[in-house]
Each structure stands twice: as C-alpha cells, then as structure tokens.
C-alpha cells in the first residue's frame, strides 16, 4: 500500500475526513498511478474492465429529509457469486428460483454465466432512473 493511501485511510479512521472525501482522494491517487489496461485485438484501442458496480440514490433537491445512498460493489464479488452459483446443486437452484419468483423476480440461476455478467456490464454504461421527482437513481460501472 502506498504511503498516500495509508495517510488517507488514517485520516478517515481519525474522522478528519468523511468517506466521500476519502473516496475522492483515493480516486485521484489511482488516476495518477499507471493502470494495467487490456488492448482490444482488432482496434488497438485500450479498454479497462470495470472494478466496481455503483448504485447512487440522491434525494430530490427540494427533499430536505432524504438521505443519499452510495453503494459500491466490487466486480470481483459479483464474479465470485456467479462462480458460486454454478456449484449449487440443481435441486437447490430450483428452490432458490421458486423463492425469487414468489417475490416477483424471474431468474434462472442455471443460466447465469460470467459472460452474461460481462454483457450486462458492457450495456450498463450509465443508467439513470428518476422516481417521480422524489429521487434520482444512478447505476453504473467504474
């Protein structure tokens, strides 16, 4: 871990900065560091796979009581979940699918693969949903 990262985490632990400020500082440090990038075979353009799935919920400007929600899920965790789902026995998958169906979620665990996840991530460049003027929900990858 770099000295700069350690100092930012220490400031966060001591309460000198909040999590949003720490996140911005860490992002700025990451932008300065050289990153490994994948090259696309045909175009020669560089492409970096996303590291996080973000869900941000912001209250409407006139809503003084609303809270801001900022969820950042590591893509490694999602990929691990996909791999874990592949080893779940078929009869258990059926029970999970039924339980989800009862809650209104139509999902077939046996059909989810890492490739499916990558397709979803690629198509999810920046999704924004406004909830009747009350909140703004953004789902994106970074």
Residue pairs with C-beta under 8 A, 6 or more apart in sequence:
2 29
2 33
4 29
5 26
5 29
8 17
8 22
8 25
8 26
8 29
9 22
11 17
11 22
12 18
12 19
12 22
17 25
20 70
23 72
35 48
36 48
37 46
37 47
37 48
38 46
38 47
38 48
38 49
39 45
39 46
39 47
40 46
40 47
49 75
49 121
50 75
50 121
50 141
50 142
51 74
51 75
51 76
51 142
52 72
52 73
52 74
52 75
52 141
52 142
53 72
53 73
53 75
53 78
53 121
53 124
53 139
53 140
53 141
54 70
54 71
54 72
54 73
54 138
54 139
54 140
54 141
54 142
55 69
55 70
55 71
55 73
55 137
55 138
55 139
56 68
56 69
56 70
56 71
56 137
56 138
56 139
57 68
57 69
57 70
57 135
57 136
57 137
57 138
58 66
58 68
58 135
58 136
58 138
59 65
59 66
59 67
59 68
59 134
59 135
60 66
60 133
60 134
60 135
60 136
63 134
63 135
66 134
66 135
75 121
75 141
78 117
79 114
79 117
82 112
82 113
82 114
82 116
82 117
83 114
85 93
85 109
85 112
86 113
88 96
88 109
90 110
93 109
93 110
96 109
97 107
97 108
97 109
100 106
100 107
101 107
121 141
124 139
124 140
124 141
125 140
125 141
126 138
126 140
127 138
127 139
127 140
128 136
128 137
128 138
129 136
129 137
129 138
129 139
130 136
130 137
131 137
